[in-house]
Structure formats: C-alpha cells, structure tokens
C-alpha cells in the first residue's frame, strides 16, 4: 500500500478509487469486483466508498466516465495533430478498440449495455459518451474530405456505421472470440471496414 493510495486517516480520493476499480477489473474481471474487495484493496472501508458513489452501479458508471474522459483528451490531441487524415483515422481506430480481452473499459461498456434498457440514468450516460466519439469522428472525416484525402461522403452516416462495426469488433475481443489475446485481427478488420466506408479521394473527386 503506497502513501499515494491512502492517507493516515484512511481517506482515499475518488480518483484513486476509480483507478483501483479499473485495475481490479483488468486483473480479475468484473464479477469479482465487490465493494468490500475494493475497500480491502485500497485499505479503507466499504462505507467510505459508498459515501462517494452510493452503489456499485454508480461506482462502475463513474469509472467508465473517468476512463472515457481520459480518452476524450486523447481524441482532442489526435484531432489537433499535423498528420494526414488517413493516419488520424488509423489512430482513432486504435484508440477505440480494446487492448485485449481484459480491457476494463470495454468490460464496463458491455455491462452498461446490458443494463441500459431499464435504467434511464445509464441510458443517458451511454448516449452522452457515444456522442463524443461520434462528434470527433465526424470532425475527422469532415476535415479529411475538405483536404481531398477522403472522397465526398455523408459524414454522419458513415461515422455511425463505422462506430457500430467497431462496437461489434470490440465485443468480440473482450469476449475472447478473436485469436488469443492479440487484438490485431480486430484492428485489421477495422481498417478494412474503414477503407470500404471511407474511400480515399480519387483523381475524379479531386477535379470536382
């Protein structure tokens, strides 16, 4: 137990709780994450965690929001980079896909999807987080088409289609349906789908 994780009075910061929850999910899966197990891992009490989050569901949602906020920062940095649109799109695919079957963010997403039909708060959170990815992908494609890197396209429709495909590929990785622990087959499939949905600008397009 490090000093950064716990103060002498046993207080643990909310961010530290979220960090440790994500680490526990990556190591042992979501089913093994209980409030008491997380409290023991942090060297605090279950009541202290409940004070901040109220329930396990709210803790998981907060952990997902925290993880997605970090990725939103990475997306903003990616969009600002001075590289080709094709390279940006490839890096966007890498950022979206899970890093392997134990990716904690994607484990939480699958859990969230299963619970959203009967939970308005979770459904609203899903829509909010999805919108961030959609908006940034649309911005990337719009800029690429404007620079004649991509052929003219319906940006909103193609972004939605590509994200839906990425969701399916990501689910297969997390459920262990891709080869071993290697996410590369999913990345290659994502690249193939991106080429089909978002073709490069042709000489004819450039002349228009």
Backbone bond lengths (Angstrom), bond angles and torsions (degrees), N, CA, C in turn:
res aa  C-N    CA-C-N  psi(-1)  N-CA   C-N-CA  omega(-1)  CA-C   N-CA-C  phi
1 X - - - 1.463 - - 1.524 109.01 -
2 X 1.298 117.33 121.87 1.454 120.92 -178.15 1.510 110.78 -91.03
3 X 1.338 114.13 160.32 1.455 118.97 177.68 1.507 112.34 -63.50
4 X 1.333 116.61 -28.43 1.465 120.55 179.59 1.515 111.52 -67.65
5 X 1.339 116.42 -27.56 1.457 119.30 -176.89 1.527 112.51 -79.75
6 X 1.338 116.96 -30.38 1.458 118.35 -173.06 1.517 110.75 -147.22
7 X 1.315 115.82 136.43 1.457 119.76 172.84 1.521 109.36 -86.69
8 X 1.312 117.63 171.10 1.466 120.81 -177.29 1.521 112.68 -61.67
9 X 1.340 116.78 -27.93 1.459 119.34 -179.77 1.528 111.77 -84.77
10 X 1.347 117.79 5.87 1.450 120.48 178.51 1.511 114.02 84.45
11 X 1.326 117.43 -0.03 1.457 120.47 -178.53 1.530 110.10 -73.25
12 X 1.308 116.09 134.04 1.459 122.64 176.84 1.518 107.66 -122.53
13 X 1.314 117.07 133.26 1.463 120.03 -178.15 1.522 110.83 -68.79
14 X 1.330 115.84 155.99 1.460 120.45 178.22 1.527 111.12 -59.98
15 X 1.325 116.38 -41.37 1.462 119.07 -178.97 1.520 110.81 -62.65
16 X 1.327 116.61 -39.79 1.461 119.88 178.66 1.522 110.74 -64.31
17 X 1.333 116.68 -38.40 1.462 120.05 176.75 1.524 110.86 -60.44
18 X 1.319 116.38 -43.37 1.463 120.84 -178.98 1.523 110.96 -67.65
19 X 1.325 116.39 -42.43 1.469 120.45 176.97 1.524 110.34 -57.39
20 X 1.323 116.05 -46.64 1.460 120.21 -175.54 1.525 110.94 -71.63
21 X 1.326 117.24 -34.12 1.470 120.05 176.39 1.522 110.37 -62.39
22 X 1.334 117.07 -44.39 1.464 120.81 179.42 1.524 110.44 -65.42
23 X 1.319 117.32 -39.94 1.468 120.45 178.60 1.530 110.87 -64.26
24 X 1.337 116.36 -40.77 1.468 120.40 -179.86 1.528 110.84 -65.11
25 X 1.333 117.06 -39.58 1.466 120.88 178.49 1.524 110.12 -64.43
26 X 1.337 116.47 -42.14 1.469 120.42 179.36 1.528 111.35 -63.36
27 X 1.331 116.18 -35.96 1.467 119.75 -176.36 1.525 113.29 -80.69
28 X 1.326 116.44 -42.63 1.462 119.62 -169.46 1.520 115.06 -126.52
29 X 1.319 117.79 -0.36 1.456 120.23 -179.29 1.514 112.29 88.74
30 X 1.332 114.75 166.44 1.462 120.36 -174.78 1.527 112.54 -73.01
31 X 1.334 117.19 -35.22 1.467 120.35 -175.69 1.520 112.34 -60.53
32 X 1.336 116.39 -31.34 1.466 119.75 -176.89 1.524 113.22 -84.28
33 X 1.333 116.61 -6.03 1.463 119.28 -178.55 1.526 109.94 -85.04
34 X 1.326 116.32 105.12 1.458 122.31 173.45 1.518 108.35 -114.34
35 X 1.317 116.07 162.83 1.453 119.68 -179.93 1.534 110.14 -63.30
36 X 1.327 116.31 -38.31 1.469 119.04 -179.56 1.525 110.94 -68.88
37 X 1.348 116.69 -39.03 1.463 119.72 179.34 1.521 110.78 -66.75
38 X 1.328 116.41 -39.42 1.464 119.88 178.17 1.519 110.47 -67.01
39 X 1.330 116.86 -40.77 1.461 120.72 178.76 1.527 110.83 -61.55
40 X 1.332 116.37 -43.00 1.472 119.98 178.86 1.529 110.01 -63.77
41 X 1.307 116.40 -40.07 1.463 121.33 -179.70 1.530 110.85 -62.67
42 X 1.326 115.49 -35.26 1.460 120.99 -177.57 1.523 112.88 -89.96
43 X 1.325 117.42 -12.60 1.454 120.25 -177.43 1.512 112.49 73.83
44 X 1.341 116.10 34.87 1.457 120.59 178.40 1.522 107.87 -133.99
45 X 1.320 117.79 -163.84 1.462 121.31 -178.90 1.524 110.63 -107.93
46 X 1.332 115.04 154.42 1.454 119.17 175.21 1.513 111.64 -61.61
47 X 1.324 116.29 -33.83 1.461 120.28 178.34 1.512 112.39 -63.65
48 X 1.326 116.90 -34.15 1.462 120.53 178.70 1.532 110.17 -65.58
49 X 1.323 116.85 -40.51 1.465 120.29 178.41 1.529 110.01 -68.04
50 X 1.340 116.63 -43.11 1.462 120.52 179.58 1.526 111.90 -63.19
51 X 1.326 116.19 -30.74 1.467 119.93 178.58 1.527 110.73 -57.86
52 X 1.331 116.71 -38.36 1.461 120.58 -177.24 1.524 113.53 -87.29
53 X 1.339 117.24 -33.56 1.459 119.03 -171.51 1.531 114.63 -115.27
54 X 1.311 117.84 -20.63 1.459 120.12 173.95 1.515 115.08 84.49
55 X 1.324 118.20 -37.82 1.461 121.61 -179.02 1.525 109.20 -161.06
56 X 1.322 115.34 166.61 1.458 119.40 177.87 1.525 110.58 -64.20
57 X 1.342 117.02 -40.41 1.470 119.73 179.77 1.523 111.33 -58.47
58 X 1.329 116.22 -43.23 1.464 119.73 -179.23 1.528 111.42 -70.36
59 X 1.338 116.40 -32.87 1.466 119.97 174.99 1.528 109.92 -63.48
60 X 1.328 117.00 -44.79 1.468 120.80 -179.41 1.517 111.13 -64.67
61 X 1.325 116.87 -40.48 1.457 119.75 178.47 1.531 110.36 -65.13
62 X 1.323 116.84 -40.99 1.468 120.38 178.06 1.527 110.63 -64.05
63 X 1.341 116.83 -38.86 1.463 120.40 178.46 1.530 110.76 -64.34
64 X 1.318 116.36 -40.17 1.466 119.61 178.73 1.520 110.57 -66.76
65 X 1.322 117.24 -43.84 1.471 120.48 178.03 1.531 110.62 -60.46
66 X 1.311 116.67 -41.27 1.468 121.64 -179.79 1.523 110.24 -63.08
67 X 1.330 115.87 -44.71 1.458 120.60 178.58 1.528 111.17 -64.48
68 X 1.317 116.73 -43.26 1.462 120.72 -179.21 1.531 111.64 -67.72
69 X 1.317 117.30 -32.29 1.468 119.98 178.20 1.523 110.29 -63.52
70 X 1.324 116.70 -39.29 1.468 120.05 177.84 1.527 110.52 -65.18
71 X 1.336 116.87 -39.77 1.463 120.24 178.58 1.517 111.70 -69.19
72 X 1.331 117.05 -32.78 1.468 119.90 176.60 1.520 110.82 -62.47
73 X 1.335 116.04 -38.02 1.468 119.95 176.17 1.530 110.39 -64.60
74 X 1.316 116.71 -40.51 1.463 120.06 178.33 1.522 110.99 -65.61
75 X 1.327 117.28 -37.85 1.471 120.18 177.70 1.513 111.08 -63.97
76 X 1.318 116.30 -43.20 1.471 119.33 179.66 1.528 110.69 -61.73
77 X 1.331 115.73 -41.69 1.461 119.42 178.16 1.526 110.67 -64.84
78 X 1.320 116.73 -38.72 1.461 120.95 179.24 1.519 111.20 -63.72
79 X 1.329 117.28 -45.50 1.461 120.69 -178.91 1.530 111.66 -63.18
80 X 1.323 116.56 -28.35 1.470 120.69 -178.27 1.527 113.10 -83.92
81 X 1.320 117.97 -10.96 1.463 120.36 -177.02 1.528 111.75 -68.93
82 X 1.304 115.89 149.17 1.466 121.23 179.92 1.529 109.05 -95.80
83 X 1.310 114.99 72.60 1.454 122.94 177.53 1.526 107.66 -133.96
84 X 1.321 117.46 169.69 1.459 120.01 -177.57 1.523 111.25 -65.96
85 X 1.317 115.35 156.27 1.462 120.49 178.22 1.523 111.04 -62.22
86 X 1.336 116.48 -36.17 1.464 119.80 178.71 1.533 111.16 -62.34
87 X 1.323 116.31 -41.97 1.450 120.48 178.77 1.526 110.77 -67.42
88 X 1.311 117.03 -40.06 1.464 120.35 177.37 1.527 110.58 -60.92
89 X 1.333 116.23 -42.46 1.460 119.47 -179.37 1.526 110.46 -63.87
90 X 1.316 117.39 -40.92 1.457 120.68 179.25 1.533 111.02 -63.53
91 X 1.317 116.59 -41.99 1.467 120.21 178.27 1.528 111.10 -68.08
92 X 1.332 116.58 -33.14 1.465 121.19 176.20 1.526 109.71 -62.28
93 X 1.343 117.14 -43.42 1.460 121.18 178.32 1.527 110.51 -60.28
94 X 1.329 116.77 -45.01 1.463 121.14 179.53 1.530 111.12 -61.30
95 X 1.328 115.88 -39.14 1.454 120.71 -178.27 1.528 110.89 -67.64
96 X 1.313 115.95 -36.04 1.465 121.14 -175.96 1.524 112.24 -75.08
97 X 1.320 116.72 -43.17 1.465 120.66 -174.09 1.527 112.14 -70.72
98 X 1.329 116.75 151.98 1.480 119.74 176.94 1.516 111.02 -68.07
99 X 1.307 115.42 157.73 1.459 121.09 179.79 1.519 112.40 -88.12
100 X 1.312 117.09 0.22 1.456 121.82 178.56 1.518 110.16 156.67
101 X 1.341 118.33 177.97 1.466 121.64 -176.34 1.527 114.68 -59.50
102 X 1.329 118.24 -23.74 1.465 120.20 -178.16 1.527 112.86 -99.87
103 X 1.310 116.79 16.49 1.463 119.49 179.51 1.529 109.00 -59.35
104 X 1.340 118.75 116.09 1.472 120.16 -174.18 1.518 113.49 -68.34
105 X 1.335 116.71 -33.85 1.465 119.05 179.41 1.522 110.66 -62.40
106 X 1.315 116.45 -45.71 1.462 119.08 -178.79 1.523 111.62 -73.04
107 X 1.310 118.27 -29.44 1.462 120.41 173.13 1.525 109.61 -60.84
108 X 1.331 116.75 -41.98 1.461 120.92 178.35 1.519 111.74 -67.72
109 X 1.334 116.61 -38.78 1.470 119.13 179.02 1.527 110.91 -60.77
110 X 1.306 117.78 -44.74 1.462 120.65 -179.27 1.526 110.50 -63.32
111 X 1.326 116.16 -39.37 1.466 120.32 176.31 1.521 110.75 -64.38
112 X 1.325 116.96 -40.20 1.458 121.28 -179.78 1.524 110.54 -63.98
113 X 1.320 116.05 -45.50 1.474 119.43 179.68 1.524 111.58 -57.82
114 X 1.320 116.91 -37.75 1.461 120.55 -178.12 1.528 112.01 -68.99
115 X 1.330 116.30 -25.08 1.471 119.96 -174.74 1.515 114.28 -101.68
116 X 1.334 118.72 -12.34 1.467 120.35 -172.86 1.527 115.75 -66.77
117 X 1.344 121.07 -33.26 1.469 118.79 -175.25 1.528 114.11 -53.57
118 X 1.330 117.81 -37.10 1.461 119.62 -178.26 1.509 114.48 -106.15
119 X 1.330 117.19 14.84 1.466 119.56 -175.31 1.530 109.19 -134.88
120 X 1.320 116.12 105.82 1.470 120.88 -176.14 1.521 111.80 -63.06
121 X 1.340 117.71 -40.43 1.467 120.57 -178.48 1.522 110.88 -62.63
122 X 1.342 116.78 -43.46 1.444 120.19 178.82 1.525 111.42 -67.56
123 X 1.332 116.75 -38.72 1.461 120.63 179.19 1.523 110.70 -63.49
124 X 1.326 116.61 -42.06 1.465 120.83 178.21 1.531 111.39 -64.93
125 X 1.344 115.63 -40.08 1.459 119.72 179.06 1.520 110.83 -64.86
126 X 1.324 117.15 -41.30 1.462 120.69 178.40 1.523 110.28 -60.91
127 X 1.335 116.27 -45.70 1.466 119.84 -179.39 1.525 111.11 -61.85
128 X 1.313 116.56 -39.97 1.466 121.04 -179.71 1.530 111.57 -65.00
129 X 1.319 116.33 -46.10 1.460 120.24 -178.27 1.528 111.01 -69.49
130 X 1.321 116.76 -39.98 1.470 120.44 177.20 1.521 110.96 -61.49
131 X 1.332 116.21 -38.99 1.466 120.36 -177.53 1.527 111.57 -61.46
132 X 1.330 117.57 -34.89 1.456 120.28 179.58 1.520 111.45 -62.81
133 X 1.341 116.53 -44.95 1.465 120.32 177.70 1.525 111.07 -64.29
134 X 1.325 116.11 -43.08 1.461 120.70 -178.84 1.528 110.61 -61.40
135 X 1.319 116.65 -47.71 1.468 120.73 -177.58 1.528 111.61 -62.81
136 X 1.332 116.60 -41.66 1.457 119.24 -178.68 1.528 111.71 -70.58
137 X 1.327 116.91 -37.64 1.466 119.07 177.01 1.532 110.02 -67.01
138 X 1.301 117.66 -40.06 1.465 120.35 176.80 1.528 110.73 -60.85
139 X 1.320 116.93 -42.13 1.469 120.60 178.72 1.524 110.76 -62.56
140 X 1.330 116.52 -41.20 1.465 121.06 179.26 1.529 110.37 -62.88
141 X 1.333 116.45 -46.14 1.467 120.32 -178.03 1.526 111.62 -68.94
142 X 1.325 116.88 -38.17 1.460 120.46 178.45 1.518 110.76 -62.01
143 X 1.336 116.31 -45.73 1.465 120.28 179.31 1.527 110.63 -64.75
144 X 1.333 117.35 -39.61 1.454 120.24 179.55 1.516 112.78 -65.40
145 X 1.325 116.66 -40.07 1.465 119.89 177.77 1.520 110.85 -67.74
146 X 1.329 116.90 -38.60 1.469 120.58 179.45 1.518 111.70 -63.68
147 X 1.319 116.45 -31.10 1.467 121.04 179.61 1.529 112.25 -91.96
148 X 1.337 116.69 10.11 1.465 122.77 178.52 1.534 112.56 62.22
149 X 1.338 116.05 29.49 1.453 119.38 173.79 1.529 110.38 -90.50
150 X 1.330 116.46 -31.52 1.454 122.28 175.96 1.519 108.90 -115.46
151 X 1.342 115.64 150.13 1.459 120.51 175.90 1.534 109.34 -66.81
152 X 1.330 118.21 156.35 1.469 120.31 175.90 1.531 110.24 -55.17
153 X 1.314 117.37 137.29 1.460 120.45 -175.10 1.517 110.56 -156.12
154 X 1.335 114.86 162.61 1.466 122.14 172.60 1.527 106.42 -80.25
155 X 1.314 115.97 97.37 1.465 121.54 -170.88 1.524 112.13 -58.90
156 X 1.324 117.61 -46.69 1.460 120.18 -177.35 1.513 112.64 -63.34
157 X 1.330 116.49 -44.20 1.466 120.39 -178.25 1.519 111.07 -67.17
158 X 1.329 116.97 -45.28 1.463 119.41 -178.02 1.523 111.77 -67.01
159 X 1.325 117.05 -37.10 1.465 119.64 177.16 1.526 110.56 -63.19
160 X 1.324 117.14 -43.47 1.468 120.81 179.34 1.517 111.40 -62.92
161 X 1.339 115.94 -42.41 1.467 120.00 -179.45 1.530 111.00 -64.67
162 X 1.317 116.49 -43.67 1.463 119.56 -178.77 1.525 110.70 -66.26
163 X 1.317 118.06 -42.15 1.458 120.57 179.45 1.528 111.40 -64.17
164 X 1.334 117.31 -36.91 1.468 120.21 177.39 1.532 110.36 -63.51
165 X 1.323 116.43 -41.56 1.464 120.23 177.10 1.526 111.38 -64.41
166 X 1.325 116.38 -40.46 1.466 120.02 178.76 1.528 111.02 -64.25
167 X 1.335 116.73 -37.25 1.467 119.79 176.85 1.525 110.52 -60.16
168 X 1.331 116.21 -44.26 1.453 119.86 -179.82 1.523 112.08 -64.51
169 X 1.316 116.80 -44.72 1.459 120.70 178.20 1.523 111.48 -62.73
170 X 1.330 115.84 -41.87 1.466 120.45 -179.62 1.521 111.51 -63.18
171 X 1.330 115.96 -40.46 1.462 120.14 178.56 1.526 110.66 -62.05
172 X 1.322 116.56 -40.94 1.472 120.35 178.48 1.527 111.37 -62.21
173 X 1.323 116.92 -39.81 1.466 119.85 178.86 1.520 110.63 -63.54
174 X 1.334 116.64 -48.59 1.465 120.93 -175.94 1.527 111.37 -66.88
175 X 1.339 116.87 -33.04 1.461 120.17 178.38 1.523 112.41 -82.63
176 X 1.341 116.26 2.11 1.453 120.34 176.52 1.509 114.59 77.72
177 X 1.339 117.67 22.03 1.459 120.67 -177.72 1.518 112.91 -90.09
178 X 1.337 117.31 -6.01 1.451 120.41 171.93 1.531 108.42 -91.95
179 X 1.303 117.52 169.30 1.455 121.63 -174.48 1.526 111.50 -64.11
180 X 1.331 116.34 115.15 1.465 121.08 174.68 1.513 112.36 55.03
181 X 1.306 116.45 -135.95 1.461 122.41 -179.27 1.524 111.11 -105.27
182 X 1.323 116.32 11.70 1.456 121.10 -173.60 1.528 110.00 -92.78
183 X 1.349 118.87 115.84 1.459 120.41 -179.26 1.520 113.71 -80.07
184 X 1.344 118.66 -0.66 1.454 120.11 -174.10 1.529 114.21 -61.89
185 X 1.367 120.14 -38.60 1.464 117.68 176.75 1.524 112.89 -56.73
186 X 1.329 117.12 -38.52 1.460 120.51 177.84 1.526 110.64 -66.53
187 X 1.313 117.43 -39.17 1.463 120.39 178.60 1.519 110.69 -64.31
188 X 1.321 117.73 -42.09 1.462 120.21 178.84 1.522 110.51 -64.80
189 X 1.326 117.00 -39.41 1.468 120.11 176.84 1.528 110.71 -64.66
190 X 1.334 116.54 -38.77 1.465 120.98 178.38 1.524 110.62 -64.83
191 X 1.319 116.86 -41.23 1.464 120.18 178.01 1.525 111.28 -62.97
192 X 1.328 116.15 -42.08 1.460 120.42 178.88 1.527 110.96 -62.29
193 X 1.341 116.12 -43.61 1.463 119.97 178.37 1.526 111.16 -64.02
194 X 1.328 116.49 -39.89 1.467 120.18 179.52 1.521 111.09 -63.76
195 X 1.329 117.45 -40.36 1.471 120.37 178.84 1.525 111.16 -64.07
196 X 1.340 116.23 -37.39 1.467 119.95 -179.63 1.527 112.02 -72.11
197 X 1.316 116.14 -40.59 1.470 120.20 -176.65 1.522 112.56 -82.10
198 X 1.334 116.13 -29.86 1.475 120.53 -173.72 1.524 107.88 -128.68
199 X 1.315 117.46 75.80 1.472 120.25 -176.51 1.523 112.01 -68.22
200 X 1.319 113.83 154.31 1.467 119.83 176.46 1.518 109.83 -68.24
201 X 1.297 115.64 155.96 1.463 121.51 178.44 1.531 109.39 -68.58
202 X 1.311 118.16 130.22 1.451 123.23 179.82 1.532 109.31 -93.06
203 X 1.345 118.44 163.88 1.479 120.92 176.03 1.517 112.43 -54.86
204 X 1.343 117.31 -34.58 1.476 120.81 178.42 1.515 110.66 -64.88
205 X 1.360 115.07 -43.73 1.473 119.25 178.18 1.511 110.94 -61.79
206 X 1.341 116.88 -40.41 1.451 120.60 -177.59 1.514 111.58 -65.43
207 X 1.311 115.90 -27.57 1.471 117.84 -178.73 1.510 113.66 -82.58
208 X 1.349 117.62 -10.22 1.471 120.39 -178.59 1.528 112.14 -78.73
